[in-house]
Amino acid sequence: MGDIAEEVCKAVKGAAHSLLDVAPAKISLAGTLSFFFSSHGTALAAFIVLILLDLMTKWLSLSHKYLLDQGICRTQAGLWQCIQSMKKAFANRYITSEMMKTKFAGKIILYMVLVAAVVQVDSMTGGDGVFLRTAWFYLAATEAVSIVENLRDAGVQRLTPLLTFIRSKLGGLK
């Protein structure tokens, strides 16, 4: 009976050691997952997607400018041609890595600071998140307007009426 208890004790010690070896990674993963599945984390993930879409559509509009500067007529410089010429637009410095840093990282930092501030305002006023929801609406609306503007600048002229409509509903935002 002593041999069995000794073996069980060894197995428990081995399991404890293996759990403790990866504990920091598990704790980090659990914390990250719990944040991203919270309302703030979900909103941050959504804003990251919106900002990436804004960045990619900006690249499309700059690729469109590259095509026009290369003498391609406006009717031939469609969305597919913009996608295909994006690599050349990068090579010819129409699109630079500096844009990625300023457009993406700068916006994420700005949005996180703004959200942190409005969370504090909500907490100070005892509100039920009205300032936070207002900030989220404003940020999402400005990103949506920017995406539509970039697509329009990339040659999708059919979006001009949509842009006019959105701006009229948002009171001239952006």
MIBA-293865 format. One line per field, with one value per residue (C-alpha): x, y, z; residue in one letter. Coordinates in Angstrom, 1 decimal. Example, Ala and Ser with C-alpha at 12.3 -4.5 7.8 and 13.67 -1.06 7.14 Angstrom:
east = 12.3, 13.7
north = -4.5, -1.1
up = 7.8, 7.1
residuo = a, s
***
This chain:
east = 0.0, 2.9, 4.2, 0.9, 0.8, 4.4, 3.6, 0.5, 2.5, 5.1, 2.4, 0.8, 4.2, 4.9, 1.5, 2.1, 5.5, 4.2, 1.3, 3.6, 6.0, 3.3, 1.3, 2.5, 1.5, -1.9, -2.6, -1.6, -3.8, -6.8, -6.4, -6.2, -9.2, -11.3, -10.5, -11.3, -14.6, -15.6, -17.6, -14.4, -12.4, -15.0, -15.3, -11.5, -11.4, -14.2, -12.2, -9.1, -11.0, -12.5, -9.1, -7.5, -10.4, -9.8, -6.1, -6.6, -9.1, -6.6, -4.1, -6.6, -7.2, -3.4, -3.0, -5.8, -3.8, -0.7, -2.7, -3.9, -0.4, 0.8, -1.7, -4.4, -7.7, -10.2, -12.6, -10.0, -8.6, -11.2, -11.0, -9.5, -6.8, -6.1, -5.6, -3.3, -1.2, -0.9, 2.5, 3.8, 2.3, 4.3, 7.5, 7.0, 6.5, 2.8, 2.2, 4.8, 5.3, 5.0, 1.3, 0.9, 2.5, 0.6, -2.7, -3.0, -1.0, -1.8, -5.6, -5.5, -3.7, -6.0, -9.1, -7.9, -7.1, -10.5, -12.4, -10.4, -11.4, -15.1, -15.2, -13.9, -16.5, -19.2, -18.0, -17.8, -21.3, -22.7, -23.9, -24.8, -22.3, -23.9, -20.6, -18.9, -21.6, -21.5, -17.8, -18.0, -20.7, -18.7, -15.5, -17.3, -19.1, -15.9, -14.2, -17.2, -17.1, -13.4, -13.8, -16.5, -14.4, -11.4, -13.4, -14.8, -11.2, -10.3, -12.7, -16.0, -18.0, -21.3, -20.5, -20.8, -24.6, -24.1, -21.4, -23.7, -26.5, -24.3, -22.9, -26.4, -27.5, -24.4, -24.7, -21.7, -19.3, -15.9
north = 0.0, 2.3, 1.9, 3.0, 6.1, 6.8, 6.6, 8.7, 11.3, 11.3, 11.7, 14.6, 16.3, 15.8, 17.2, 20.2, 20.9, 20.7, 23.0, 25.5, 25.4, 26.9, 28.8, 32.3, 31.5, 30.1, 33.1, 35.5, 33.6, 33.6, 37.3, 38.1, 36.0, 37.4, 40.9, 40.3, 38.6, 41.5, 44.4, 46.7, 44.0, 43.3, 47.0, 47.2, 44.3, 45.9, 49.2, 47.3, 45.8, 49.2, 50.8, 48.1, 48.4, 52.2, 51.6, 49.1, 51.4, 54.2, 52.1, 51.4, 55.1, 55.8, 52.9, 54.6, 57.8, 55.9, 54.4, 57.9, 59.3, 56.5, 57.6, 55.0, 56.6, 57.0, 54.5, 51.7, 52.3, 50.2, 48.6, 45.4, 47.3, 49.2, 46.0, 44.6, 47.8, 48.1, 46.4, 48.9, 51.8, 50.6, 50.3, 53.8, 55.3, 56.2, 54.0, 53.9, 52.0, 55.4, 55.3, 52.0, 53.4, 56.7, 55.5, 52.3, 52.6, 56.2, 55.7, 52.6, 54.6, 57.6, 55.5, 53.6, 57.0, 58.4, 55.2, 55.2, 58.8, 58.3, 55.3, 57.5, 60.1, 57.5, 56.2, 59.8, 60.6, 57.3, 56.9, 53.6, 53.9, 56.6, 58.5, 55.3, 54.3, 57.8, 57.7, 54.2, 55.5, 58.6, 56.6, 54.0, 56.6, 58.5, 55.3, 54.3, 57.8, 57.5, 54.0, 55.3, 58.3, 56.1, 53.8, 56.9, 58.1, 54.7, 55.2, 53.9, 57.0, 55.3, 55.8, 59.6, 59.6, 57.3, 59.6, 62.6, 60.7, 59.5, 63.0, 64.5, 62.0, 62.6, 66.4, 67.0, 64.7, 64.8
up = 0.0, 0.7, -2.8, -4.3, -2.1, -3.0, -6.7, -6.4, -4.5, -7.3, -9.9, -8.1, -7.7, -11.4, -12.4, -10.1, -11.5, -15.1, -14.3, -12.6, -15.6, -17.9, -15.3, -16.6, -20.1, -19.0, -16.8, -19.6, -22.1, -19.6, -18.9, -22.6, -23.5, -20.6, -21.8, -25.4, -24.5, -22.2, -23.7, -23.7, -25.4, -28.0, -28.7, -29.0, -31.4, -33.5, -33.6, -34.6, -37.5, -38.5, -38.4, -40.5, -43.0, -43.0, -43.6, -46.4, -48.1, -47.8, -49.5, -52.3, -52.7, -52.9, -55.4, -57.4, -57.3, -58.5, -61.4, -62.4, -62.2, -64.5, -67.1, -66.6, -67.4, -64.5, -66.0, -66.3, -62.8, -61.0, -57.6, -58.9, -60.8, -57.5, -55.7, -58.3, -58.5, -54.7, -54.7, -57.3, -55.3, -52.3, -54.4, -55.8, -52.3, -52.8, -49.8, -47.0, -43.8, -41.9, -42.7, -40.9, -37.8, -37.8, -39.1, -37.1, -33.9, -33.4, -33.7, -31.4, -28.7, -29.1, -29.0, -25.9, -24.1, -25.1, -23.9, -20.6, -20.1, -20.8, -18.6, -15.8, -16.6, -16.5, -13.1, -11.7, -12.8, -11.7, -15.2, -16.8, -19.6, -21.6, -22.2, -23.2, -25.7, -27.1, -27.6, -29.2, -31.6, -32.5, -33.1, -35.2, -37.2, -38.0, -39.1, -41.3, -42.9, -43.5, -45.1, -47.5, -48.4, -49.1, -51.3, -53.1, -53.6, -54.9, -57.8, -56.5, -57.3, -56.5, -52.8, -53.1, -52.4, -49.4, -48.1, -48.4, -46.7, -43.8, -43.3, -43.3, -40.6, -38.5, -38.6, -40.9, -39.1, -40.6
residuo = m, g, d, i, a, e, e, v, c, k, a, v, k, g, a, a, h, s, l, l, d, v, a, p, a, k, i, s, l, a, g, t, l, s, f, f, f, s, s, h, g, t, a, l, a, a, f, i, v, l, i, l, l, d, l, m, t, k, w, l, s, l, s, h, k, y, l, l, d, q, g, i, c, r, t, q, a, g, l, w, q, c, i, q, s, m, k, k, a, f, a, n, r, y, i, t, s, e, m, m, k, t, k, f, a, g, k, i, i, l, y, m, v, l, v, a, a, v, v, q, v, d, s, m, t, g, g, d, g, v, f, l, r, t, a, w, f, y, l, a, a, t, e, a, v, s, i, v, e, n, l, r, d, a, g, v, q, r, l, t, p, l, l, t, f, i, r, s, k, l, g, g, l, k
***
